[in-house]
Amino acid sequence: MYGSCTGRVRLGAAAMGVVAALLLAGCSSSDGGKQPQGAAPAIGQQPKEISPFWVNPEGKAAQAFASRLRDGDTANAELLKKIATQPVGQWVGAENPEAEARGYTEAAAEADRDAVLVLYNIPHRDCGQHSAGGAADGNAYRDWLDKVAKGIGDRPATVILEPDAVMHMVDNCTDGRYHEERYDLLRGAVQRLKQQPRTKVYLDAGNAGWGKPDQIFEPLKRAGVGQADGFAVNVANFQTTEASKEYGRKVSANVGGKHFVIDTSRNGNGPYTEGDPAERWCNPPGRALGETPTTDTGDPLVDAYLWIKRPGESDGDCKGGPKAGDWFPEYALELARNTK
């Protein structure tokens, strides 16, 4: 409804093939090694002192970049390179959570980087809208979450936990009969993930454009933010970094001084303010990429800027876009073209 969690990646057999390819390739942090004649340049890692997070060399943006180069479309390839060379969140799917989590974290560890994982499978997610779905029930969710944790193992991972899950209880978008179970599932998820020795967990806490920020403090506490490493703001939204910092500081002051991360993937031009307010979040025109992922934020409360939403993937079948999570090439190019 509020655009903070649309555009989900749907992972299954295709994604598992990507993970397998990454592991077979070794996913080293170096660009070394000769490329076959006519092949696209390899996508490597950002310098670790700038960004400790893993760049997926087989991601959708990297594939689109390589395709444009093969077709001789160098101008648009250079635009897509702005996305392809940055670390983005890996959304763990419902079908093979343990294998996917293991594949992503092993590939990241091989490259001496941290994987950024996004867990978005809570029952009754997205209030039946563009990204409806999730686990069938609480027991199915617990089983799925346990498999994710086992897949992570002792490798480093930064986990963004359940975008919108708390916010949609506060605004009653999620039916009240599911609230108690959801709180229990979120608390349990934080506790289970924190059993992994090198896993950081950030519980989603909405965004600066949301209309009920003062009402989220107690629900976040009930959902287990006190046991998490912190919370995430602006997931898949377009609020500016400064507005997100201000919002995050306010939340932090009311949840025990917890740190937070900001999704800067598409906030370079701030939020869209025209058209139907109910649809401004869905593939809005004129947006741009924001600050690239880094832990060097200049703010002691902000642990990182992250690209949690994967730039170039659709928010849903609106404004000419495909279904949520599918690659939207025109939108990807516009984001990159508008970036200062």
Secondary structure as the mmCIF struct_conf table of DSSP 4:
data_model
#
loop_
_struct_conf.conf_type_id
_struct_conf.id
_struct_conf.beg_label_comp_id
_struct_conf.beg_label_asym_id
_struct_conf.beg_label_seq_id
_struct_conf.end_label_comp_id
_struct_conf.end_label_asym_id
_struct_conf.end_label_seq_id
BEND BEND1 GLY A 3 CYS A 5
BEND BEND2 GLY A 7 GLY A 7
BEND BEND3 GLY A 12 GLY A 12
HELX_RH_AL_P HELX_RH_AL_P1 ALA A 13 ALA A 25
BEND BEND4 SER A 29 SER A 29
BEND BEND5 GLY A 33 GLY A 33
HELX_LH_PP_P HELX_LH_PP_P1 LYS A 34 PRO A 36
TURN_TY1_P TURN_TY1_P1 GLN A 37 GLY A 38
HELX_LH_PP_P HELX_LH_PP_P2 ALA A 39 ILE A 43
HELX_LH_PP_P HELX_LH_PP_P3 GLN A 45 PRO A 47
TURN_TY1_P TURN_TY1_P2 LYS A 48 ILE A 50
STRN STRN1 PHE A 53 PHE A 53
HELX_LH_PP_P HELX_LH_PP_P4 TRP A 54 VAL A 55
TURN_TY1_P TURN_TY1_P3 PRO A 57 GLU A 58
BEND BEND6 GLY A 59 GLY A 59
HELX_RH_AL_P HELX_RH_AL_P2 LYS A 60 ARG A 70
TURN_TY1_P TURN_TY1_P4 ASP A 71 GLY A 72
HELX_RH_AL_P HELX_RH_AL_P3 THR A 74 ALA A 84
TURN_TY1_P TURN_TY1_P5 THR A 85 THR A 85
BEND BEND7 GLN A 86 GLN A 86
STRN STRN2 GLN A 90 VAL A 92
BEND BEND8 ALA A 94 ASN A 96
HELX_RH_AL_P HELX_RH_AL_P4 PRO A 97 GLU A 110
TURN_TY1_P TURN_TY1_P6 ALA A 111 ASP A 112
STRN STRN3 ASP A 114 ASP A 114
STRN STRN4 ALA A 115 LEU A 119
TURN_TY1_P TURN_TY1_P7 PRO A 123 HIS A 124
STRN STRN5 ARG A 125 ARG A 125
HELX_RH_3T_P HELX_RH_3T_P1 ASP A 126 GLY A 128
BEND BEND9 GLN A 129 GLN A 129
TURN_TY1_P TURN_TY1_P8 HIS A 130 SER A 131
STRN STRN6 GLY A 133 GLY A 133
BEND BEND10 ALA A 136 ASP A 137
HELX_RH_AL_P HELX_RH_AL_P5 GLY A 138 ILE A 152
TURN_TY1_P TURN_TY1_P9 GLY A 153 ASP A 154
BEND BEND11 ARG A 155 ARG A 155
STRN STRN7 ALA A 157 LEU A 161
TURN_TY1_P TURN_TY1_P10 PRO A 163 VAL A 166
HELX_RH_AL_P HELX_RH_AL_P6 MET A 167 VAL A 170
TURN_TY1_P TURN_TY1_P11 ASP A 171 ASN A 172
BEND BEND12 THR A 174 THR A 174
HELX_RH_3T_P HELX_RH_3T_P2 GLY A 176 TYR A 178
HELX_RH_AL_P HELX_RH_AL_P7 HIS A 179 LEU A 193
TURN_TY1_P TURN_TY1_P12 LYS A 194 GLN A 195
BEND BEND13 GLN A 196 GLN A 196
TURN_TY1_P TURN_TY1_P13 PRO A 197 ARG A 198
STRN STRN8 THR A 199 ASP A 204
TURN_TY1_P TURN_TY1_P14 ALA A 208 GLY A 209
BEND BEND14 GLY A 211 GLY A 211
HELX_RH_3T_P HELX_RH_3T_P3 PRO A 213 GLN A 215
BEND BEND15 ILE A 216 ILE A 216
HELX_RH_AL_P HELX_RH_AL_P8 PHE A 217 ARG A 222
TURN_TY1_P TURN_TY1_P15 ALA A 223 GLY A 224
HELX_RH_3T_P HELX_RH_3T_P4 VAL A 225 GLN A 227
BEND BEND16 ALA A 228 ASP A 229
STRN STRN9 GLY A 230 VAL A 233
BEND BEND17 ASN A 234 ASN A 234
TURN_TY1_P TURN_TY1_P16 VAL A 235 ALA A 236
HELX_RH_AL_P HELX_RH_AL_P9 THR A 241 ASN A 254
TURN_TY1_P TURN_TY1_P17 VAL A 255 GLY A 256
BEND BEND18 GLY A 257 GLY A 257
STRN STRN10 HIS A 259 ASP A 263
TURN_TY1_P TURN_TY1_P18 SER A 265 ARG A 266
STRN STRN11 ASN A 267 ASN A 267
TURN_TY1_P TURN_TY1_P19 GLY A 268 ASN A 269
BEND BEND19 GLU A 274 GLY A 275
HELX_RH_3T_P HELX_RH_3T_P5 PRO A 277 GLU A 279
TURN_TY1_P TURN_TY1_P20 ARG A 280 TRP A 281
BEND BEND20 CYS A 282 ASN A 283
TURN_TY1_P TURN_TY1_P21 PRO A 285 GLY A 286
STRN STRN12 ALA A 288 ALA A 288
BEND BEND21 GLU A 291 GLU A 291
HELX_LH_PP_P HELX_LH_PP_P5 THR A 292 THR A 292
BEND BEND22 PRO A 293 PRO A 293
STRN STRN13 THR A 294 THR A 294
BEND BEND23 THR A 295 THR A 295
BEND BEND24 GLY A 298 GLY A 298
TURN_TY1_P TURN_TY1_P22 PRO A 300 LEU A 301
STRN STRN14 VAL A 302 LEU A 306
BEND BEND25 LYS A 309 LYS A 309
TURN_TY1_P TURN_TY1_P23 PRO A 311 GLY A 312
STRN STRN15 GLU A 313 GLU A 313
BEND BEND26 ASP A 315 ASP A 317
TURN_TY1_P TURN_TY1_P24 LYS A 319 GLY A 320
BEND BEND27 LYS A 323 LYS A 323
TURN_TY1_P TURN_TY1_P25 ALA A 324 GLY A 325
BEND BEND28 ASP A 326 ASP A 326
STRN STRN16 TRP A 327 TRP A 327
HELX_RH_AL_P HELX_RH_AL_P10 PRO A 329 ARG A 337
TURN_TY1_P TURN_TY1_P26 ASN A 338 ASN A 338
#
